[in-house]
Amino acid sequence: MHHKALSTLKFLPMLVCFISGSSYAAGNLGQPTIAETVDATIKPLVQKYNIPGMAIAITVDGKNYFYNYGVASKETKQAITNATLFEIGSMSKTFTATLASSAQVDGKLSFSDNASKYLPALRGSSFDNISLLNLGTHTSGGLPLQFPDDVQTNDQLFAYYKNWKPDHPAGTYRTYSNPSIGMLGMITAKSMNISYDDAIEKKLFPALGIKHSYINVPANQMKYYAQGYTKTDAPVRLNPGILSSEAYGVKSNTVDMIRFVEANMQVIKLDQKLQRAINDTHTGYFKAGGMTQDLIWEQYPQSADLNQVLEGNSDAMVYNPTKVTEITPPLAPQKDVYINKTGSTNGFGGYVAFIPASKIGIVILANKNYPVDARVTAAYQILSQLKSEITQKK
């Protein structure tokens, strides 16, 4: 392991709920305590799933802690560092949501508008009755998880959208969908008169202070790009597809991702309009079981137990339509909540979670696609343990 273990702390039994509490000083928790907690959770995970490399970042009231394990490549044996780039998969969607929210704050689009308003080629199609908000909350009425294999070109993309028919009225079912958020990203970039990749890399990332994250990794940064491994340990990296940038195309590291978490908790200083746009992505629009669907982000009460969070991140929520209840009026952004998002590609697995009220958050990145429930459980255990330690030290 690249990370040198400190004395091992026997991990306490998993807490079934978060202990409510207000924000606290970073000085209440020291590096050894956090390192021991992370070690006790992550080392068994690495061993159980044969994960070549993992990078963990934790923020506690604006103070960051980084823990690295293993290698970026089994061939080169290059160690994981804070600079190692991972494919973050569907966590990329949170950047798309932030960009779209920023465009709305700037008056370039409105989430209440129908999608076909911004894509004239789709006027007269089902998208006359599907709003931008539906696209950003997976409630279009049944857009699938992936495009069919024969959708490869822009012409094929628009032909697919034009001929697609919903299974349900918009806003009644949640169906997790790359074509859905992909369209929102495309519309957002169009409203800004810029390509999507440029909107993210040249506009949003610099505004967030994110310096080493990319959709297209530059040649001089490839040395930091980890080799990914499938569930069966075969080496693999992402092959870009239609609207992949918008749905799952970002490569990032723990330094940039934990900064994004802090931006979402208003811990760092940002442009006022951008901060408003970020906050707006935490608005709750639909209830899907025990989960509240924000703009891409998924939200739970801070008191939610592990099973509730696991259920919201289950395969059933990804692959099956889930009946939703619209929240009217929408739920204003909350602080006393647990907000999360998973992300996977064939060779990488990640997870991000944070609790705004406590100003505590975690990013877990790995260069292997391993089970989502293991990621969620690890993060939940670590955050629960840290909150318990904080409460005891108050």
PyMOL commands that set and color helices and strands:
alter all, ss='L'
color gray80, all
select helices_A, chain A and resi 26-28+31-49+89-105+115-117+120-122+126-129+132-136+154-163+178-191+196-208+219-224+244-248+254-264+272-280+306-312+315-319+356-358+372-393
alter helices_A, ss='H'
color red, helices_A
select strands_A, chain A and resi 53-60+63-70+86-87+173-174+228-229+235-236+251-252+284-288+291-293+298-301+322-323+325-331+337-345+348-355+360-366
alter strands_A, ss='S'
color yellow, strands_A
deselect
rebuild
show_as cartoon
